[in-house]
């Protein structure tokens, strides 16, 4: 739980009038077929956080069947008869913020939050540009031109780990343009890192944070898989893997500072469960839309296709578990194609966030994730961890005896 504090690719279209405002949560944030789909999520009530199931358009509190969403997934306790009916989803006052009667939380709890990086060719090129520009947005254009000339073709057509990838690596080393980012883009091993601590992710409608000392940053709209302890994906949702291009560009050893800050990981609104109408094949073909609206009238929109991913989601799941175990399951960000390069302000400086930006990420089958941008210092602090959750569940008599 968080406590309130007082304190792409795409194109730029015309300005909007006035500040961008966060709407209340409604069924418009869900896919058009939401009544036929099933979803997992988490809400905060006066008693504490509870896992919930959306089935047949109705919301069920599943905390008696399984006190955490992690346990719910492990037990596959997706039967609404095991839960307590809260009512039709469209009539419930779901909202963001501590004042909400039913507050939407990130739809994960004890799962580890993992992320795959550099899984799209375009984002790989942008990571190399960050590195070679040493985090200086003003130097990016010149580096981009040199790199495109050195690659000489479409990086997306190179299969990671293949003989063609090895040949391209040798050529780029000779040209002095090889990079550690290209190693994970076209080499045999995917980049898999820990994005956020357990319970630190924010949900739909919450503020997302960028470091207050970052001057070059952007959202990273992604599809997120929810997997059990065996690595089997049970469903998918949307995420914002907020990124600091200046920090990571200065040194890849600053990845943790670029990626893991207060409120820098947003997930939601719900996890859509896989069934006969929605599968991993749909994830692999999803079109991910991004819209950024600033209080200064700035608007950026873009769309990307998961079909352009360099590594199949199944391979990323496999590599996540190759030499590790996650007894409570894990959520896996699949990477992004977006790395906005359009100028926002001074020519040649590219895109960066401003406080108050509203970021909207959506797909037809997963719905919409919306968050407002602030700094990690100004965002509501993360104050409730695993110990607090266990004490709350014990006080409510929800923890199993065994």
C-alpha positions in Angstrom: 0.0 0.0 0.0 1.1 3.6 -0.6 0.5 6.6 1.5 -0.4 10.0 -0.1 2.1 12.8 0.1 1.3 16.5 -0.2 3.9 17.3 -1.9 8.1 5.7 -29.0 7.9 5.7 -31.7 5.0 8.0 -32.7 4.1 11.4 -33.9 3.4 14.7 -32.3 0.0 16.1 -33.0 -1.5 19.4 -32.2 -2.0 20.7 -28.7 -4.8 19.9 -26.4 -6.7 22.5 -24.4 -5.9 22.7 -20.7 -4.3 20.2 -18.4 -4.6 16.4 -19.0 -6.9 15.1 -16.4 -7.1 11.5 -15.0 -10.6 10.1 -15.5 -12.3 7.8 -13.0 -12.0 4.1 -13.6 -14.8 2.7 -15.7 -15.5 -0.3 -17.9 -14.2 1.8 -20.8 -10.7 0.9 -19.5 -11.5 -2.8 -20.2 -11.5 -4.6 -23.6 -14.8 -4.6 -25.5 -15.3 -8.3 -24.7 -14.7 -8.0 -21.0 -18.0 -9.6 -20.1 -16.9 -12.8 -21.8 -13.3 -12.7 -20.4 -12.0 -13.5 -16.9 -9.6 -11.3 -15.0 -7.5 -11.4 -11.9 -6.8 -8.3 -9.8 -6.2 -6.8 -6.4 -8.2 -4.2 -4.5 -7.7 -2.4 -1.2 -10.7 -2.3 1.1 -11.1 -1.0 4.6 -10.0 -4.4 5.9 -7.0 -4.7 3.7 -5.8 -5.9 0.2 -7.7 -8.8 -1.4 -7.3 -10.7 -4.6 -10.3 -10.5 -6.9 -11.7 -12.3 -9.9 -13.9 -10.8 -12.6 -16.2 -13.5 -14.1 -19.3 -12.9 -16.2 -19.0 -9.2 -15.6 -19.1 -9.5 -11.8 -16.4 -8.9 -9.2 -15.6 -11.5 -6.6 -13.4 -11.2 -3.5 -11.3 -14.3 -3.5 -9.5 -13.8 -0.3 -11.2 -16.7 1.5 -10.2 -19.1 -1.3 -6.6 -17.7 -1.3 -5.5 -14.7 0.7 -2.9 -13.6 -1.9 -3.1 -13.4 -5.7 0.1 -15.5 -5.8 -1.7 -18.3 -3.9 -4.8 -17.9 -6.0 -2.7 -18.5 -9.2 -0.8 -21.5 -7.7 -4.0 -23.2 -6.7 -5.8 -22.2 -9.9 -8.7 -21.1 -7.7 -10.5 -19.3 -10.5 -14.0 -20.5 -9.5 -16.2 -17.6 -8.5 -18.2 -20.0 -6.3 -15.2 -20.0 -4.0 -15.4 -16.2 -3.6 -17.7 -13.5 -2.2 -19.7 -11.5 -4.8 -19.1 -7.8 -4.5 -21.4 -6.9 -7.4 -21.5 -6.1 -11.1 -18.1 -4.6 -12.0 -19.6 -1.6 -13.9 -21.6 -0.5 -10.7 -18.7 -0.7 -8.3 -16.8 2.5 -7.2 -13.3 1.3 -8.3 -10.8 4.1 -8.2 -7.2 5.1 -7.6 -5.9 6.8 -4.4 -6.1 6.0 -0.7 -9.5 7.7 -0.4 -11.2 5.1 -2.7 -13.7 2.7 -1.1 -12.4 0.0 -3.5 -9.0 1.0 -4.6 -7.4 -0.7 -7.6 -3.9 -2.1 -6.8 -1.3 -3.5 -9.1 -2.6 -7.1 -10.0 0.4 -8.8 -8.4 1.5 -9.3 -4.8 4.1 -11.9 -3.8 5.3 -12.4 -7.4 8.8 -11.2 -8.3 8.7 -8.5 -10.9 11.1 -9.4 -13.8 11.6 -7.6 -17.1 13.2 -8.5 -20.4 15.2 -5.8 -22.1 16.2 -5.0 -25.6 13.7 -7.5 -27.1 12.9 -5.3 -30.1 15.4 -4.2 -32.8 14.3 -0.5 -32.7 14.8 -0.3 -28.9 18.1 -2.1 -29.2 19.3 0.6 -31.6 18.1 3.3 -29.2 20.0 1.7 -26.2 23.2 1.7 -28.3 22.6 5.4 -29.0 22.2 6.2 -25.3 25.4 4.3 -24.5 27.5 5.9 -27.3 26.0 9.4 -26.5 26.9 8.8 -22.9 23.4 9.8 -21.8 23.6 13.2 -23.6 20.3 13.7 -25.5 21.9 16.4 -27.6 24.4 13.9 -29.1 21.9 11.3 -30.0 21.1 12.3 -33.6 24.8 12.0 -34.8 25.3 8.7 -33.1 22.0 7.4 -34.6 23.2 8.2 -38.1 26.6 6.5 -37.6 25.0 3.4 -36.2 22.4 3.1 -39.0 25.2 3.3 -41.5 27.2 0.6 -39.7 24.3 -1.8 -39.4 23.5 -1.4 -43.1 20.3 -3.3 -42.9 17.3 -4.3 -40.8 18.4 -5.5 -37.4 14.9 -7.0 -36.9 15.6 -9.6 -39.5 18.5 -11.0 -37.6 17.6 -14.0 -35.4 19.2 -13.9 -32.0 22.0 -16.5 -31.6 22.1 -17.3 -35.3 25.1 -17.6 -37.6 24.0 -14.3 -39.2 24.0 -12.7 -35.8 27.5 -13.8 -35.1 28.7 -12.5 -38.5 27.0 -9.1 -37.8 28.7 -9.0 -34.4 32.1 -9.6 -36.0 31.5 -6.8 -38.5 30.3 -4.3 -35.9 33.3 -5.1 -33.7 35.6 -4.3 -36.7 33.7 -1.1 -37.3 34.0 0.0 -33.6 30.2 0.0 -33.2 29.7 -3.1 -31.1 27.8 -2.7 -27.9 26.7 -4.7 -24.9 23.1 -3.9 -25.9 23.6 -5.5 -29.3 24.9 -8.6 -27.4 21.6 -9.1 -25.7 19.6 -8.0 -28.8 21.1 -10.6 -31.2 23.2 -12.9 -29.0 22.0 -16.2 -27.5 21.1 -14.8 -24.0 18.2 -12.5 -23.3 18.5 -9.6 -20.8 16.4 -10.5 -17.8 16.5 -8.2 -14.8 14.5 -7.5 -11.6 12.4 -4.5 -12.2 10.9 -3.8 -8.8 10.7 -5.2 -5.2 7.8 -7.4 -4.3 4.7 -5.3 -3.6 6.3 -2.1 -4.8 4.4 -1.8 -8.1 1.7 0.8 -8.6 -1.7 0.2 -10.2 -4.1 1.8 -12.6 -4.5 5.5 -11.9 -1.6 5.9 -9.5 1.3 8.3 -10.1 4.4 6.9 -11.7 7.7 8.2 -10.7 10.9 9.3 -12.5 14.0 10.3 -10.6 13.9 14.0 -9.9 17.5 14.3 -11.2 16.8 12.7 -14.6 16.6 15.0 -17.7 16.1 12.4 -20.4 13.5 9.7 -19.7 10.4 8.0 -21.3 7.6 5.5 -20.6 8.1 2.0 -21.8 4.7 0.5 -22.7 4.8 -3.3 -22.5 2.7 -6.5 -22.3 3.4 -8.3 -19.0 2.9 -12.0 -18.4 1.8 -13.4 -15.1 3.4 -16.8 -14.4 3.2 -19.4 -11.7 6.1 -21.0 -9.8 6.7 -23.4 -12.7 6.9 -20.7 -15.3 3.5 -21.4 -16.8 1.9 -18.1 -17.9 -1.8 -17.9 -16.7 -2.6 -14.5 -18.2 -1.3 -11.1 -19.4 -1.7 -7.5 -18.5 -0.2 -4.1 -19.3 2.8 -2.4 -17.7 4.9 0.8 -17.8 8.6 0.0 -17.4 9.6 3.6 -16.8 13.1 4.2 -18.1 15.8 6.9 -17.5 17.8 7.2 -20.7 20.4 9.5 -19.3 21.3 7.3 -16.4 21.5 4.0 -18.3 23.2 5.8 -21.2 26.0 7.0 -18.9 26.7 3.4 -17.8 24.8 0.1 -18.0 26.0 -0.4 -14.4 23.4 2.3 -13.5 20.6 0.1 -14.7 19.2 -0.3 -11.2 19.0 3.5 -10.8 17.5 3.8 -14.2 14.8 1.2 -13.6 14.1 0.7 -9.9 12.9 3.8 -8.1 9.8 4.7 -6.1 6.7 4.3 -8.2 8.7 3.5 -11.3 6.8 0.3 -12.1 3.1 0.4 -13.1 1.0 -2.7 -13.8 -2.7 -3.1 -14.6 -5.6 -2.7 -14.5 -6.3 -6.5 -14.4 -4.6 -9.7 -15.6 -6.6 -11.3 -18.3 -6.6 -15.0 -17.9 -5.8 -17.3 -20.8 -8.7 -19.3 -22.1 -10.2 -20.4 -25.4 -10.7 -16.8 -26.5 -7.3 -15.4 -25.4 -3.9 -17.1 -25.5 -0.1 -16.5 -25.8 -0.7 -16.3 -29.6 -2.8 -13.2 -29.0 -0.1 -11.7 -26.9 2.5 -12.3 -29.6 0.2 -10.5 -32.1 -1.0 -7.7 -29.9 -0.9 -4.1 -31.1 0.2 -1.8 -28.2 -0.9 1.8 -28.3 0.7 4.7 -26.4 -0.6 8.2 -25.8 1.2 10.9 -23.7 -0.7 14.1 -22.9 1.2 16.9 -21.1 -0.2 19.8 -19.1 1.8 22.0 -21.6 -0.5 20.8 -24.4 2.0 18.3 -25.8 0.6 15.1 -27.2 2.6 12.1 -28.5 0.9 9.0 -29.9 2.3 5.8 -31.3 1.6 2.2 -31.9 3.7 -0.9 -32.1 3.2 -4.6 -32.8 4.3 -7.4 -30.6 4.9 -9.4 -33.8 8.1 -7.5 -34.2 9.6 -8.9 -31.0 13.0 -10.6 -31.5 12.5 -13.3 -29.0 9.2 -15.2 -28.5 7.4 -14.8 -25.1 7.9 -18.5 -24.5 11.6 -18.2 -24.8 11.7 -15.2 -22.4 9.7 -17.3 -19.9 12.2 -20.2 -20.3 15.2 -18.0 -19.9 13.7 -16.4 -16.8 13.7 -19.8 -15.1 16.8 -21.3 -16.6 18.9 -21.1 -13.4 16.4 -19.6 -10.9 13.3 -20.4 -9.0 10.3 -18.3 -8.1 8.2 -20.2 -5.5 5.6 -17.4 -5.5 5.5 -17.0 -9.3 6.6 -14.0 -11.2 5.5 -11.2 -13.6 7.5 -10.7 -16.7 7.7 -7.5 -18.7 8.3 -8.5 -22.4 10.1 -5.4 -23.6 9.1 -2.4 -25.7 9.4 -1.1 -29.2 9.0 2.5 -28.1 11.9 4.9 -27.7 10.4 8.3 -28.6 12.8 10.5 -30.5 10.6 13.5 -31.4 11.8 16.8 -29.9 9.9 18.2 -27.0 11.2 21.7 -26.8 14.8 22.4 -27.8 15.7 20.9 -31.2 17.9 17.8 -31.0 17.1 17.1 -27.4 14.4 14.4 -28.2 11.6 13.5 -25.9 11.5 13.5 -22.1 8.7 13.5 -19.5 7.4 16.5 -17.7 5.6 16.3 -14.4 1.9 16.0 -15.0 2.1 13.9 -18.2 -0.7 11.4 -18.4 0.5 8.1 -20.0 -2.1 5.8 -21.5 -1.1 2.3 -22.7 -3.7 0.1 -24.3 -4.4 -3.0 -26.4 -7.7 -4.3 -27.7 -7.6 -7.4 -25.6 -6.1 -6.1 -22.4 -7.7 -2.8 -22.0 -6.1 0.4 -20.8 -3.5 1.4 -18.2 -3.4 5.1 -17.3 -1.0 6.8 -14.9 0.2 10.4 -14.3 3.9 11.2 -14.2 5.5 12.8 -11.1 9.0 12.4 -9.5 9.9 9.4 -7.4 10.4 11.8 -4.5 7.0 13.4 -4.9 5.1 10.1 -5.5 3.3 8.5 -2.6 6.0 6.6 -0.6 6.0 2.8 -0.5 5.3 2.0 3.1 3.7 -1.4 3.3 5.8 -4.5 2.5 5.6 -8.2 2.9 5.6 -8.1 6.7 2.7 -5.7 6.8 0.7 -7.8 4.3 1.3 -11.0 6.4 0.2 -9.2 9.7 -2.9 -7.9 8.0 -3.9 -11.3 6.6 -3.3 -13.0 9.9 -5.4 -10.4 11.7 -8.2 -11.1 9.2 -7.9 -14.8 9.8 -7.0 -15.5 6.2 -3.7 -17.2 6.5 -3.8 -21.0 6.0 -2.8 -23.1 9.0 -0.4 -25.3 7.1 
